[in-house]
Amino acid sequence: MTQTKSILALFTLSGIVICLTHFSELATQIFYLPFVSKNILIYIDQHIPKMSESYPILVTTHVLSSLLMVLISPIQLSTRVRTSYLSLHRLVGKLYVVIGATVGITAIILGVVTPFAGFLETIVTIGVAIPFLFFLYQAVLAIKLKRISDHQKWIIRMLSLAFGTVTQRAVFGGLGHLFPEAGPETLFTIAGIIGFYGTLAIGETYIRKRL
Protein backbone atom coordinates (compact mmCIF):
# COMPACT_ATOMS: atom_id res chain seq x y z
CA MET A 1 0.00 0.00 0.00
CA THR A 2 2.88 2.36 0.83
CA GLN A 3 4.37 1.67 -2.59
CA THR A 4 1.05 2.46 -4.25
CA LYS A 5 0.83 5.78 -2.38
CA SER A 6 4.39 6.64 -3.41
CA ILE A 7 3.62 5.96 -7.07
CA LEU A 8 0.43 8.04 -6.86
CA ALA A 9 2.37 10.89 -5.22
CA LEU A 10 5.01 10.76 -7.98
CA PHE A 11 2.40 10.86 -10.75
CA THR A 12 0.52 13.65 -8.96
CA LEU A 13 3.64 15.81 -8.60
CA SER A 14 4.65 15.17 -12.21
CA GLY A 15 1.12 15.98 -13.38
CA ILE A 16 1.22 19.30 -11.55
CA VAL A 17 4.52 20.22 -13.18
CA ILE A 18 3.22 19.24 -16.64
CA CYS A 19 0.24 21.56 -16.14
CA LEU A 20 2.56 24.36 -15.07
CA THR A 21 4.69 23.97 -18.23
CA HIS A 22 1.85 25.61 -20.15
CA PHE A 23 2.28 28.79 -18.11
CA SER A 24 5.94 28.81 -17.12
CA GLU A 25 9.06 28.43 -19.24
CA LEU A 26 10.96 27.59 -16.06
CA ALA A 27 8.62 24.68 -15.34
CA THR A 28 9.14 23.48 -18.91
CA GLN A 29 12.89 23.49 -18.43
CA ILE A 30 12.68 21.75 -15.05
CA PHE A 31 10.42 18.93 -16.25
CA TYR A 32 11.70 18.29 -19.76
CA LEU A 33 15.40 19.17 -19.68
CA PRO A 34 16.56 16.02 -17.83
CA PHE A 35 14.64 13.77 -20.23
CA VAL A 36 14.56 15.20 -23.73
CA SER A 37 17.13 15.97 -26.39
CA LYS A 38 17.81 19.56 -27.41
CA ASN A 39 15.84 19.44 -30.68
CA ILE A 40 12.75 18.15 -28.86
CA LEU A 41 13.07 20.83 -26.18
CA ILE A 42 13.22 23.51 -28.89
CA TYR A 43 10.10 22.03 -30.49
CA ILE A 44 8.28 22.06 -27.15
CA ASP A 45 9.32 25.66 -26.45
CA GLN A 46 7.93 26.69 -29.84
CA HIS A 47 4.67 24.75 -29.76
CA ILE A 48 3.35 25.41 -26.24
CA PRO A 49 3.37 29.24 -26.51
CA LYS A 50 1.88 29.04 -30.01
CA MET A 51 -0.93 26.79 -28.83
CA SER A 52 -1.65 29.01 -25.83
CA GLU A 53 -1.69 32.16 -27.95
CA SER A 54 -3.99 30.67 -30.59
CA TYR A 55 -6.56 29.19 -28.19
CA PRO A 56 -5.99 30.85 -24.79
CA ILE A 57 -9.39 30.10 -23.26
CA LEU A 58 -9.48 26.51 -24.48
CA VAL A 59 -5.92 25.76 -23.36
CA THR A 60 -6.39 27.46 -19.99
CA THR A 61 -9.65 25.59 -19.38
CA HIS A 62 -8.05 22.26 -20.23
CA VAL A 63 -4.90 22.85 -18.19
CA LEU A 64 -6.66 24.23 -15.10
CA SER A 65 -9.26 21.45 -15.10
CA SER A 66 -6.46 18.90 -15.50
CA LEU A 67 -4.58 20.52 -12.62
CA LEU A 68 -7.68 20.35 -10.41
CA MET A 69 -8.15 16.69 -11.30
CA VAL A 70 -4.54 15.94 -10.40
CA LEU A 71 -4.88 17.75 -7.06
CA ILE A 72 -8.22 16.17 -6.14
CA SER A 73 -7.41 12.60 -7.19
CA PRO A 74 -5.36 11.65 -4.08
CA ILE A 75 -8.20 12.91 -1.88
CA GLN A 76 -10.81 10.89 -3.74
CA LEU A 77 -8.66 7.78 -3.68
CA SER A 78 -7.94 8.09 0.03
CA THR A 79 -9.48 5.25 2.03
CA ARG A 80 -9.49 7.46 5.12
CA VAL A 81 -11.51 10.18 3.40
CA ARG A 82 -13.99 7.66 2.00
CA THR A 83 -14.58 6.03 5.37
CA SER A 84 -14.32 8.97 7.79
CA TYR A 85 -15.55 11.83 5.61
CA LEU A 86 -18.04 10.19 3.27
CA SER A 87 -20.11 13.37 2.76
CA LEU A 88 -16.95 15.24 1.69
CA HIS A 89 -16.03 12.39 -0.66
CA ARG A 90 -19.46 12.56 -2.28
CA LEU A 91 -19.42 16.36 -2.58
CA VAL A 92 -15.95 16.43 -4.10
CA GLY A 93 -16.95 13.51 -6.30
CA LYS A 94 -19.70 15.57 -7.94
CA LEU A 95 -17.18 18.31 -8.65
CA TYR A 96 -14.80 15.65 -9.90
CA VAL A 97 -17.28 14.51 -12.52
CA VAL A 98 -17.65 18.03 -13.90
CA ILE A 99 -13.88 18.51 -13.94
CA GLY A 100 -13.31 15.13 -15.60
CA ALA A 101 -15.88 15.85 -18.30
CA THR A 102 -14.20 19.21 -18.94
CA VAL A 103 -10.79 17.57 -19.24
CA GLY A 104 -12.03 14.97 -21.71
CA ILE A 105 -14.06 17.32 -23.90
CA THR A 106 -11.37 20.01 -24.11
CA ALA A 107 -8.76 17.33 -24.87
CA ILE A 108 -10.77 16.22 -27.90
CA ILE A 109 -11.18 19.80 -29.13
CA LEU A 110 -7.48 20.60 -28.66
CA GLY A 111 -6.51 17.35 -30.35
CA VAL A 112 -8.54 18.39 -33.40
CA VAL A 113 -7.80 22.11 -33.68
CA THR A 114 -4.17 22.25 -32.50
CA PRO A 115 -2.57 18.82 -32.26
CA PHE A 116 0.98 18.83 -30.91
CA ALA A 117 2.07 16.23 -33.47
CA GLY A 118 -0.36 16.64 -36.35
CA PHE A 119 -3.11 14.33 -37.60
CA LEU A 120 -1.72 11.18 -36.01
CA GLU A 121 -1.88 12.78 -32.59
CA THR A 122 -5.48 13.77 -33.27
CA ILE A 123 -6.30 10.09 -33.69
CA VAL A 124 -4.41 9.15 -30.52
CA THR A 125 -6.03 11.95 -28.52
CA ILE A 126 -9.53 10.94 -29.57
CA GLY A 127 -8.61 7.32 -28.91
CA VAL A 128 -7.72 8.27 -25.34
CA ALA A 129 -10.29 10.97 -24.55
CA ILE A 130 -13.34 8.95 -25.59
CA PRO A 131 -12.45 5.95 -23.39
CA PHE A 132 -11.61 8.43 -20.62
CA LEU A 133 -15.10 9.94 -20.82
CA PHE A 134 -16.64 6.46 -21.11
CA PHE A 135 -14.84 5.32 -17.94
CA LEU A 136 -16.07 8.45 -16.16
CA TYR A 137 -19.64 7.78 -17.28
CA GLN A 138 -19.43 4.16 -16.12
CA ALA A 139 -18.06 5.30 -12.74
CA VAL A 140 -21.02 7.64 -12.29
CA LEU A 141 -23.49 4.96 -13.39
CA ALA A 142 -21.95 2.40 -11.02
CA ILE A 143 -22.16 4.67 -7.98
CA LYS A 144 -25.78 5.55 -8.78
CA LEU A 145 -26.52 1.82 -8.74
CA LYS A 146 -24.51 1.52 -5.49
CA ARG A 147 -21.96 -0.77 -7.08
CA ILE A 148 -19.04 0.53 -5.04
CA SER A 149 -16.47 -1.96 -6.26
CA ASP A 150 -17.32 -1.32 -9.92
CA HIS A 151 -17.21 2.43 -9.26
CA GLN A 152 -13.67 2.18 -7.89
CA LYS A 153 -12.54 0.09 -10.84
CA TRP A 154 -13.87 2.57 -13.41
CA ILE A 155 -12.27 5.48 -11.56
CA ILE A 156 -8.90 3.71 -11.56
CA ARG A 157 -9.21 3.06 -15.29
CA MET A 158 -10.05 6.70 -15.91
CA LEU A 159 -7.16 7.95 -13.79
CA SER A 160 -4.77 5.51 -15.45
CA LEU A 161 -5.49 7.21 -18.75
CA ALA A 162 -5.25 10.66 -17.17
CA PHE A 163 -1.86 9.94 -15.59
CA GLY A 164 -0.75 8.44 -18.89
CA THR A 165 0.20 12.02 -19.73
CA VAL A 166 3.12 11.70 -17.34
CA THR A 167 4.21 8.37 -18.81
CA GLN A 168 3.91 9.78 -22.32
CA ARG A 169 6.31 12.64 -21.54
CA ALA A 170 8.84 10.26 -20.01
CA VAL A 171 8.65 7.91 -23.00
CA PHE A 172 8.83 10.91 -25.35
CA GLY A 173 12.11 11.95 -23.77
CA GLY A 174 13.52 8.44 -23.88
CA LEU A 175 12.63 7.99 -27.56
CA GLY A 176 14.22 11.36 -28.31
CA HIS A 177 17.55 10.11 -26.98
CA LEU A 178 17.27 6.72 -28.69
CA PHE A 179 16.21 8.16 -32.04
CA PRO A 180 17.64 11.71 -32.21
CA GLU A 181 17.10 11.96 -35.97
CA ALA A 182 13.39 11.13 -35.81
CA GLY A 183 10.86 13.95 -35.97
CA PRO A 184 9.37 15.14 -32.65
CA GLU A 185 5.86 14.73 -34.05
CA THR A 186 6.37 11.03 -34.78
CA LEU A 187 8.04 10.38 -31.44
CA PHE A 188 5.30 12.22 -29.55
CA THR A 189 2.61 10.14 -31.25
CA ILE A 190 4.39 6.86 -30.51
CA ALA A 191 5.00 7.99 -26.94
CA GLY A 192 1.29 8.75 -26.61
CA ILE A 193 0.31 5.22 -27.62
CA ILE A 194 2.86 3.65 -25.28
CA GLY A 195 2.28 6.10 -22.43
CA PHE A 196 -1.50 6.20 -22.27
CA TYR A 197 -2.28 2.59 -23.03
CA GLY A 198 0.72 1.34 -21.08
CA THR A 199 -0.45 3.17 -17.96
CA LEU A 200 -3.99 1.91 -18.56
CA ALA A 201 -2.63 -1.65 -18.71
CA ILE A 202 -0.87 -1.10 -15.38
CA GLY A 203 -4.10 0.20 -13.89
CA GLU A 204 -6.01 -2.80 -15.20
CA THR A 205 -3.40 -5.14 -13.74
CA TYR A 206 -3.77 -3.40 -10.38
CA ILE A 207 -7.56 -3.83 -10.53
CA ARG A 208 -7.33 -7.53 -11.27
CA LYS A 209 -4.75 -8.25 -8.57
CA ARG A 210 -5.88 -5.91 -5.78
CA LEU A 211 -9.63 -5.35 -6.18
KEKOL-816857 format. One line per 8 residues: for each residue x, y, z of C-alpha. Coordinates in Angstrom, 2 decimals. Layout:
KEKOL-816857
X:Y:Z  ...
END
This chain:
KEKOL-816857
0.00:0.00:0.00  2.88:2.36:0.83  4.37:1.67:-2.59  1.05:2.46:-4.25  0.83:5.78:-2.38  4.39:6.64:-3.41  3.62:5.96:-7.07  0.43:8.04:-6.86
2.37:10.89:-5.22  5.01:10.76:-7.98  2.40:10.86:-10.75  0.52:13.65:-8.96  3.64:15.81:-8.60  4.65:15.17:-12.21  1.12:15.98:-13.38  1.22:19.30:-11.55
4.52:20.22:-13.18  3.22:19.24:-16.64  0.24:21.56:-16.14  2.56:24.36:-15.07  4.69:23.97:-18.23  1.85:25.61:-20.15  2.28:28.79:-18.11  5.94:28.81:-17.12
9.06:28.43:-19.24  10.96:27.59:-16.06  8.62:24.68:-15.34  9.14:23.48:-18.91  12.89:23.49:-18.43  12.68:21.75:-15.05  10.42:18.93:-16.25  11.70:18.29:-19.76
15.40:19.17:-19.68  16.56:16.02:-17.83  14.64:13.77:-20.23  14.56:15.20:-23.73  17.13:15.97:-26.39  17.81:19.56:-27.41  15.84:19.44:-30.68  12.75:18.15:-28.86
13.07:20.83:-26.18  13.22:23.51:-28.89  10.10:22.03:-30.49  8.28:22.06:-27.15  9.32:25.66:-26.45  7.93:26.69:-29.84  4.67:24.75:-29.76  3.35:25.41:-26.24
3.37:29.24:-26.51  1.88:29.04:-30.01  -0.93:26.79:-28.83  -1.65:29.01:-25.83  -1.69:32.16:-27.95  -3.99:30.67:-30.59  -6.56:29.19:-28.19  -5.99:30.85:-24.79
-9.39:30.10:-23.26  -9.48:26.51:-24.48  -5.92:25.76:-23.36  -6.39:27.46:-19.99  -9.65:25.59:-19.38  -8.05:22.26:-20.23  -4.90:22.85:-18.19  -6.66:24.23:-15.10
-9.26:21.45:-15.10  -6.46:18.90:-15.50  -4.58:20.52:-12.62  -7.68:20.35:-10.41  -8.15:16.69:-11.30  -4.54:15.94:-10.40  -4.88:17.75:-7.06  -8.22:16.17:-6.14
-7.41:12.60:-7.19  -5.36:11.65:-4.08  -8.20:12.91:-1.88  -10.81:10.89:-3.74  -8.66:7.78:-3.68  -7.94:8.09:0.03  -9.48:5.25:2.03  -9.49:7.46:5.12
-11.51:10.18:3.40  -13.99:7.66:2.00  -14.58:6.03:5.37  -14.32:8.97:7.79  -15.55:11.83:5.61  -18.04:10.19:3.27  -20.11:13.37:2.76  -16.95:15.24:1.69
-16.03:12.39:-0.66  -19.46:12.56:-2.28  -19.42:16.36:-2.58  -15.95:16.43:-4.10  -16.95:13.51:-6.30  -19.70:15.57:-7.94  -17.18:18.31:-8.65  -14.80:15.65:-9.90
-17.28:14.51:-12.52  -17.65:18.03:-13.90  -13.88:18.51:-13.94  -13.31:15.13:-15.60  -15.88:15.85:-18.30  -14.20:19.21:-18.94  -10.79:17.57:-19.24  -12.03:14.97:-21.71
-14.06:17.32:-23.90  -11.37:20.01:-24.11  -8.76:17.33:-24.87  -10.77:16.22:-27.90  -11.18:19.80:-29.13  -7.48:20.60:-28.66  -6.51:17.35:-30.35  -8.54:18.39:-33.40
-7.80:22.11:-33.68  -4.17:22.25:-32.50  -2.57:18.82:-32.26  0.98:18.83:-30.91  2.07:16.23:-33.47  -0.36:16.64:-36.35  -3.11:14.33:-37.60  -1.72:11.18:-36.01
-1.88:12.78:-32.59  -5.48:13.77:-33.27  -6.30:10.09:-33.69  -4.41:9.15:-30.52  -6.03:11.95:-28.52  -9.53:10.94:-29.57  -8.61:7.32:-28.91  -7.72:8.27:-25.34
-10.29:10.97:-24.55  -13.34:8.95:-25.59  -12.45:5.95:-23.39  -11.61:8.43:-20.62  -15.10:9.94:-20.82  -16.64:6.46:-21.11  -14.84:5.32:-17.94  -16.07:8.45:-16.16
-19.64:7.78:-17.28  -19.43:4.16:-16.12  -18.06:5.30:-12.74  -21.02:7.64:-12.29  -23.49:4.96:-13.39  -21.95:2.40:-11.02  -22.16:4.67:-7.98  -25.78:5.55:-8.78
-26.52:1.82:-8.74  -24.51:1.52:-5.49  -21.96:-0.77:-7.08  -19.04:0.53:-5.04  -16.47:-1.96:-6.26  -17.32:-1.32:-9.92  -17.21:2.43:-9.26  -13.67:2.18:-7.89
-12.54:0.09:-10.84  -13.87:2.57:-13.41  -12.27:5.48:-11.56  -8.90:3.71:-11.56  -9.21:3.06:-15.29  -10.05:6.70:-15.91  -7.16:7.95:-13.79  -4.77:5.51:-15.45
-5.49:7.21:-18.75  -5.25:10.66:-17.17  -1.86:9.94:-15.59  -0.75:8.44:-18.89  0.20:12.02:-19.73  3.12:11.70:-17.34  4.21:8.37:-18.81  3.91:9.78:-22.32
6.31:12.64:-21.54  8.84:10.26:-20.01  8.65:7.91:-23.00  8.83:10.91:-25.35  12.11:11.95:-23.77  13.52:8.44:-23.88  12.63:7.99:-27.56  14.22:11.36:-28.31
17.55:10.11:-26.98  17.27:6.72:-28.69  16.21:8.16:-32.04  17.64:11.71:-32.21  17.10:11.96:-35.97  13.39:11.13:-35.81  10.86:13.95:-35.97  9.37:15.14:-32.65
5.86:14.73:-34.05  6.37:11.03:-34.78  8.04:10.38:-31.44  5.30:12.22:-29.55  2.61:10.14:-31.25  4.39:6.86:-30.51  5.00:7.99:-26.94  1.29:8.75:-26.61
0.31:5.22:-27.62  2.86:3.65:-25.28  2.28:6.10:-22.43  -1.50:6.20:-22.27  -2.28:2.59:-23.03  0.72:1.34:-21.08  -0.45:3.17:-17.96  -3.99:1.91:-18.56
-2.63:-1.65:-18.71  -0.87:-1.10:-15.38  -4.10:0.20:-13.89  -6.01:-2.80:-15.20  -3.40:-5.14:-13.74  -3.77:-3.40:-10.38  -7.56:-3.83:-10.53  -7.33:-7.53:-11.27
-4.75:-8.25:-8.57  -5.88:-5.91:-5.78  -9.63:-5.35:-6.18
END
